[in-house]
Amino acid sequence: MSSATDVAGRALEAARGEEAEAVAVAELSGLARFAASEVHQPTLIENTVVTLRVVRDGKVGWASTNRVEDDGLRDLATRAAEAADSARPDETFPGLAPPEPLPAIEGYDEATAELGAGEQARLAATAIEAATRYPVYGFFTSGVTEIAVASSNGLTGEQRLTDATALVIAAGEGASGYAEGTSWAADRVDPAAVAREADEKAARTLEARAVDPGHYRAVLEPYAFAELLQYFAYDSFGGQGLLEERSYLCGRIGERVFDSKISIADDALDPRGLPKAFDFEGSPKQRVELVTDGVPRGVVWDRETAAQTADGAVPTGHAPPLLLRDYGPLPFALSVAGGEAQSVEELAELVGDGIYVTRLHYLSIVDPREGVITGMTRDGTFRIRDGRIAEPLVNLRFTVSVPELLADVPGLTREPTLVNQSDFYGERFPFGVLTPAIATARFNVSGSGSAPGI
């Protein structure tokens, strides 16, 4: 794997004489897929991508390449400069980030970085062997990512990250169950335990029934709640969503709008998550209190959006890669405070009568300003009766207002779980949501879908 630090430095050197910033991302990873309990499609990736941004007379242009030899970097510098020359002056550009001290973080594990294809396949086989009832589908993946930033104003930063994820769907005729585990250290991920959880859940989904559309009390496992919260966060917890009035928090910061049990932060420094030291413009990561005891407190900012505010907002280290910069700053390290319940069974007791949801799928944002999201439950949906998780249900269609879901929360489990949010299709950038399971008084079922299973 090419050194991201070396590549960023050489890209900056190729743009000598320019006001410029180089961001390099190097990845060495492997993914061992399995289907019908057989390992197949091993994927190995070794790649380095560098993006160069050039500023000329208030105009900004950029280009990207994975040709990191000297002639490729010279071509990169030429293309970035030409892009700047052809651009319009950008009045919102706040300038390149200044050098600042960067926080010390965890998030790198040498043993995880050294895992090879054979070991990844062995860990995938461990998951397969642990499932005794149904064929399993999924993957084990691990990798090391190095991110480096260098700019003409003297900013330099580098960080090495590792991550590992095991994901398992156990499925047969009329049955399916889901589980996953993720961490920045592979020895904290137990593929066998993940497979057993999925297998046991699948066995409980046989003979699933439909339910009538309507409003239900519900328990959402961390897998389901993490996905729902991340979709809500894209518009509502980012500075650009607030500036463009797409955020639910518009006009509501400082007012109690959620249950007092709800506290949410974005904290890339937390070693329980997938830590990061800085963002994609080199600004140091900060913990941002988004919601405290049900009261919205703020959103995340990058340099450009912070400069557009009238109230003196400061960058919080949340600039995404340039390809995603049109979306504005993104909350990629959501963390929800735990509650008092020891288990999801205790949450079911608090709900009394309702729906139990393992996982969500096919999510879509309907109304970002009101936090309305639609989708489907999958791989483990059950009826709750008399405080107990009872008969299995078919996959259910739902349309929920996340603010309404968070407005009346009977309880949360005590210990948050790290839930992976990376899809592993593009450049590797590990991120996830650290969240407990949640009980809510309002979950809107709009219809029934297919039965579980294959």
C-alpha positions in Angstrom: 0.0 0.0 0.0 1.4 3.4 -1.0 1.9 5.8 1.9 -0.9 8.3 1.9 1.4 10.8 3.6 4.0 10.4 0.9 1.5 10.7 -1.9 -0.2 13.8 -0.4 3.3 15.5 0.0 4.3 14.7 -3.5 1.0 15.9 -4.9 1.5 19.2 -3.1 5.0 19.4 -4.5 3.6 18.9 -8.0 1.5 22.0 -7.5 4.5 24.0 -6.4 3.8 27.8 -6.4 0.0 27.3 -6.0 -2.2 27.8 -3.1 -3.2 24.1 -2.8 -4.4 21.3 -0.6 -3.8 17.6 -1.2 -5.8 14.8 0.5 -4.7 11.2 0.0 -6.5 8.0 1.0 -4.8 4.7 0.9 -6.6 1.4 1.4 -5.5 -2.2 1.9 -8.5 -4.4 2.5 -10.2 -7.8 1.9 -13.7 -9.0 2.0 -14.7 -12.7 2.1 -18.3 -13.1 1.0 -20.3 -16.2 1.6 -23.7 -17.4 0.2 -25.6 -20.6 1.0 -22.9 -21.3 3.6 -20.1 -21.3 1.1 -17.3 -18.8 0.9 -17.0 -17.2 -2.5 -16.1 -13.9 -4.3 -13.1 -13.0 -2.2 -12.3 -9.3 -2.9 -8.8 -7.8 -2.3 -8.3 -4.1 -2.7 -5.0 -2.1 -2.6 -5.6 1.4 -3.9 -4.5 5.0 -3.2 -6.5 8.0 -4.3 -5.3 11.6 -4.0 -7.4 14.8 -4.5 -5.7 18.1 -5.2 -7.5 21.4 -4.7 -6.0 24.6 -6.2 -7.0 28.2 -5.3 -6.4 31.0 -7.8 -7.7 34.5 -7.4 -10.7 33.4 -5.4 -11.5 30.5 -7.8 -11.3 26.9 -6.6 -10.7 23.8 -8.8 -9.9 20.3 -8.0 -9.0 17.0 -9.6 -8.5 13.4 -8.4 -6.5 10.4 -9.4 -5.2 7.0 -8.4 -2.2 7.4 -10.6 0.3 8.3 -7.9 3.5 8.0 -9.8 5.3 11.3 -10.5 3.8 11.9 -14.0 0.3 11.1 -12.7 0.7 13.7 -10.0 2.0 16.3 -12.4 -1.0 15.7 -14.6 -3.2 16.0 -11.5 -1.7 19.4 -10.7 -2.3 20.6 -14.2 -5.9 19.5 -14.2 -6.7 21.0 -10.8 -5.1 24.3 -11.9 -7.1 24.3 -15.2 -10.3 23.6 -13.2 -9.6 26.6 -11.0 -9.0 28.8 -14.0 -12.3 27.8 -15.6 -14.3 28.2 -12.3 -16.3 31.2 -11.2 -15.0 33.1 -8.1 -16.4 31.4 -5.0 -17.5 34.0 -2.5 -18.3 31.3 0.1 -14.9 29.8 0.1 -13.3 30.5 3.5 -9.8 29.6 2.5 -7.8 26.5 3.3 -7.8 25.2 6.8 -5.0 26.6 9.0 -2.6 24.2 10.9 -4.0 23.2 14.2 -3.1 20.6 16.8 -4.8 17.3 16.2 -6.2 15.1 18.9 -4.6 11.8 19.8 -7.1 9.0 19.0 -7.3 5.2 19.2 -8.7 3.3 16.2 -5.6 1.5 14.8 -4.9 -2.2 15.6 -1.8 -3.8 14.1 -3.2 -7.3 14.2 -6.3 -6.2 12.2 -4.1 -4.4 9.7 -2.1 -7.6 9.1 -5.1 -9.9 8.5 -4.7 -11.5 5.1 -7.1 -13.1 2.7 -6.6 -16.5 4.2 -7.4 -15.3 7.7 -10.5 -13.4 6.4 -11.7 -16.5 4.7 -11.1 -18.5 7.9 -13.2 -16.0 9.9 -16.0 -16.2 7.3 -15.9 -20.0 7.7 -16.1 -19.6 11.4 -19.5 -17.8 10.9 -20.7 -20.5 8.5 -19.8 -23.3 11.0 -21.6 -21.6 13.9 -25.0 -21.5 12.1 -26.6 -24.9 12.7 -30.2 -24.3 11.4 -30.1 -22.4 8.2 -27.7 -21.5 5.3 -26.0 -18.2 5.9 -25.2 -15.2 3.6 -22.9 -12.3 4.4 -19.3 -11.5 4.7 -16.3 -10.9 6.9 -14.2 -7.9 6.0 -11.2 -6.1 7.5 -8.9 -3.4 6.3 -6.5 -0.6 7.0 -7.1 3.0 5.8 -4.6 5.8 5.9 -5.7 9.4 5.4 -3.2 12.3 4.9 -3.7 16.0 4.3 -1.1 18.5 3.3 -1.5 22.1 2.2 0.6 25.0 1.1 -0.1 26.9 4.3 1.8 24.3 6.4 -1.1 22.1 7.4 -0.2 18.4 7.7 -2.1 15.5 9.2 -2.1 11.8 9.0 -4.1 9.0 10.6 -4.2 5.2 10.2 -7.5 3.5 10.8 -8.4 -0.2 11.0 -11.9 -1.8 10.9 -13.5 -5.2 10.8 -17.1 -6.2 10.3 -18.9 -9.6 10.3 -22.4 -9.5 8.8 -24.7 -12.6 8.7 -28.2 -13.2 7.3 -29.4 -16.7 8.2 -32.2 -17.6 5.8 -34.3 -20.5 4.5 -37.8 -21.1 3.3 -40.0 -18.7 5.2 -37.3 -17.7 7.7 -34.6 -15.1 8.0 -32.6 -13.5 10.8 -29.9 -10.7 10.8 -26.9 -9.9 13.0 -23.6 -8.0 12.6 -20.6 -7.0 14.6 -18.1 -4.2 13.9 -15.0 -2.7 15.6 -11.7 -1.2 14.8 -10.0 -4.3 16.3 -10.8 -7.6 14.7 -10.5 -9.6 17.9 -13.5 -7.7 19.3 -15.7 -9.1 16.4 -16.8 -12.7 17.0 -18.2 -14.0 13.6 -19.4 -17.2 15.3 -21.5 -15.2 17.8 -22.9 -13.0 15.0 -23.9 -16.1 13.1 -25.5 -17.8 16.1 -27.6 -14.6 16.7 -28.8 -14.5 13.1 -29.5 -18.3 13.1 -31.4 -18.2 16.3 -33.5 -15.3 15.2 -34.3 -16.9 11.9 -35.7 -19.9 13.7 -38.2 -17.7 15.4 -39.5 -16.1 12.2 -41.3 -19.2 10.8 -45.0 -18.9 10.0 -45.0 -15.2 10.0 -48.3 -13.3 10.0 -49.4 -9.9 8.8 -50.7 -7.1 10.9 -53.1 -4.2 10.2 -51.7 -0.8 9.3 -51.7 1.6 12.1 -49.7 3.2 14.9 -47.9 0.8 17.2 -45.6 1.0 20.2 -42.4 -0.6 19.2 -38.9 -1.8 20.2 -36.1 -1.2 17.7 -32.9 -3.1 18.0 -29.7 -1.1 17.6 -29.4 -2.3 13.9 -32.8 -0.7 13.1 -32.4 2.5 15.2 -28.9 3.2 13.9 -30.1 3.1 10.3 -33.1 5.3 11.0 -31.1 7.8 12.9 -28.3 8.1 10.3 -30.9 8.9 7.6 -32.5 11.5 9.8 -29.1 13.0 10.6 -28.0 13.7 7.0 -30.4 16.6 6.8 -31.2 17.5 10.4 -27.8 17.3 12.1 -25.7 19.0 9.4 -24.9 22.7 9.1 -25.9 23.0 5.5 -29.3 21.4 6.2 -29.8 24.1 8.8 -28.7 26.9 6.5 -31.0 25.6 3.7 -33.8 25.1 6.1 -34.1 21.4 5.4 -33.3 20.4 9.0 -35.9 19.5 11.5 -33.9 21.6 14.0 -34.7 24.9 12.1 -36.3 27.2 14.8 -36.1 24.4 17.4 -32.6 24.6 18.8 -32.9 25.2 22.5 -36.5 23.9 22.7 -37.4 20.5 24.1 -38.8 18.5 21.2 -37.7 14.9 22.1 -38.2 12.8 25.2 -35.9 13.8 28.0 -34.2 10.3 27.8 -32.8 11.2 24.4 -29.2 12.6 24.2 -27.3 12.4 20.9 -23.8 13.5 20.1 -21.5 13.2 17.1 -18.2 12.0 18.6 -15.5 10.8 16.4 -13.0 10.8 19.3 -14.8 8.1 21.2 -12.7 4.9 21.3 -15.9 2.8 21.4 -16.7 3.9 17.9 -14.5 4.1 14.8 -12.3 7.1 15.8 -11.0 9.9 13.5 -8.6 12.7 14.3 -9.5 15.2 11.5 -11.8 15.7 8.6 -11.2 15.9 4.8 -9.9 19.5 5.0 -7.6 18.8 7.9 -9.7 20.4 10.7 -9.6 18.6 14.0 -12.6 16.5 15.0 -14.6 17.8 17.9 -17.4 16.2 20.0 -20.6 18.0 19.1 -23.6 17.8 21.4 -26.6 17.5 19.1 -29.4 16.8 21.5 -29.1 16.9 25.4 -32.0 15.5 27.5 -34.4 16.0 24.6 -33.3 19.5 23.7 -31.5 20.2 20.4 -28.2 22.0 21.0 -26.5 22.3 17.6 -25.3 20.7 14.4 -22.0 19.8 12.9 -20.1 22.3 10.7 -17.3 22.4 8.1 -15.4 25.6 7.3 -17.6 26.7 4.4 -20.9 26.4 6.2 -19.6 27.8 9.4 -18.4 30.9 7.6 -21.9 31.5 6.2 -23.6 31.8 9.6 -24.4 35.0 11.3 -23.9 33.7 14.9 -20.2 32.9 14.8 -20.4 29.1 14.3 -17.0 27.4 14.2 -15.9 24.4 12.2 -16.2 21.2 14.1 -14.2 18.9 11.8 -17.0 17.5 9.7 -16.0 18.3 6.1 -16.7 15.2 3.9 -14.6 14.2 0.8 -14.8 16.7 -2.0 -17.1 14.4 -4.0 -19.7 14.7 -1.2 -19.0 18.4 -0.4 -22.3 19.5 -2.0 -24.1 17.7 0.9 -22.3 19.9 3.4 -20.9 18.7 6.7 -22.0 15.2 7.6 -22.4 13.5 11.0 -20.4 10.3 10.6 -20.0 9.4 14.3 -23.4 9.5 15.9 -23.6 8.4 19.5 -26.8 7.9 21.5 -26.7 7.8 25.3 -27.9 4.6 26.9 -30.8 4.2 29.3 -31.7 2.0 32.2 -33.0 -1.3 30.6 -30.7 -4.3 30.8 -32.1 -6.0 27.7 -34.6 -5.7 24.8 -36.8 -8.0 26.8 -37.2 -5.3 29.4 -38.0 -2.8 26.6 -40.7 -5.2 25.4 -42.2 -5.2 28.9 -42.3 -1.4 28.8 -44.0 -1.5 25.4 -46.6 -4.0 26.5 -48.3 -4.4 23.2 -46.6 -3.5 19.9 -44.0 -4.4 17.3 -40.4 -5.7 17.6 -38.0 -4.7 14.8 -34.5 -6.1 14.2 -33.5 -4.4 11.0 -34.7 -1.8 8.5 -34.2 -1.9 4.7 -34.9 0.2 1.6 -35.0 3.5 3.5 -36.0 6.7 1.8 -36.4 10.3 3.0 -39.9 11.5 2.3 -39.8 14.9 4.1 -36.4 16.0 5.5 -37.8 19.1 7.2 -40.2 17.0 9.2 -37.9 14.0 9.5 -40.3 11.6 7.7 -38.7 8.4 6.5 -40.2 5.3 4.8 -38.9 1.8 4.4 -39.4 -1.8 5.4 -38.6 -4.0 8.3 -36.6 -7.2 7.6 -35.0 -10.3 8.9 -36.7 -10.5 12.3 -40.0 -8.7 12.9 -42.2 -9.8 15.8 -45.4 -9.0 17.6 -45.1 -7.9 21.2 -48.0 -9.1 23.4 -48.4 -8.7 27.2 -44.8 -7.4 27.4 -43.3 -10.4 25.6 -41.7 -10.8 22.2 -44.3 -13.2 20.6 -45.3 -14.4 17.2 -43.3 -13.6 14.0 -44.5 -11.0 11.5 -44.0 -10.6 7.8 -41.7 -7.7 6.7 -43.7 -4.5 7.3 -43.8 -1.3 5.4 -43.5 1.8 7.5 -43.5 5.5 7.3 -42.4 7.3 10.5 -41.6 10.8 11.6 -38.3 10.4 13.5 -39.2 13.3 15.8 -42.5 11.7 16.7 -40.7 8.4 17.3 -38.3 10.2 19.7 -40.9 12.3 21.4 -42.2 9.5 23.7 -39.5 6.9 24.6 -40.5 4.5 27.4 -36.9 3.3 27.6 -33.5 2.5 26.1 -31.0 -0.3 26.9 -28.1 0.5 29.0 -25.2 -0.5 26.7 -24.8 1.1 23.3 -23.8 -1.1 20.4 -21.6 0.0 17.5 -23.5 -0.6 14.2 -21.6 -0.4 10.9 -22.9 2.1 8.4 -20.3 1.6 5.6 -21.5 -0.3 2.5 -17.9 -1.2 1.3 -18.7 -0.4 -2.3 -16.6 2.7 -2.8 -13.4 3.9 -1.1 -13.1 2.5 2.4 -14.1 5.0 5.1 -15.3 3.1 8.2 -18.1 4.8 10.1 -21.0 3.7 12.3 -23.6 4.6 14.9 -23.1 3.9 18.6 -26.6 3.3 19.9 -28.7 1.3 22.4 -32.0 -0.4 21.5 -35.0 1.9 21.9 -38.6 1.5 22.9 -41.0 4.1 21.3 -44.6 4.8 21.7 -45.2 5.6 18.1 -44.1 3.5 15.1 -46.4 3.8 12.0 -47.0 0.6 10.0 -48.3 1.4 6.5 -48.7 -2.1 5.2 -47.4 -5.7 5.0 -44.7 -7.0 2.6 -43.2 -10.3 1.8 -42.6 -13.1 4.3 -39.1 -13.5 5.7 -36.7 -15.9 4.0 -35.5 -16.7 0.6 
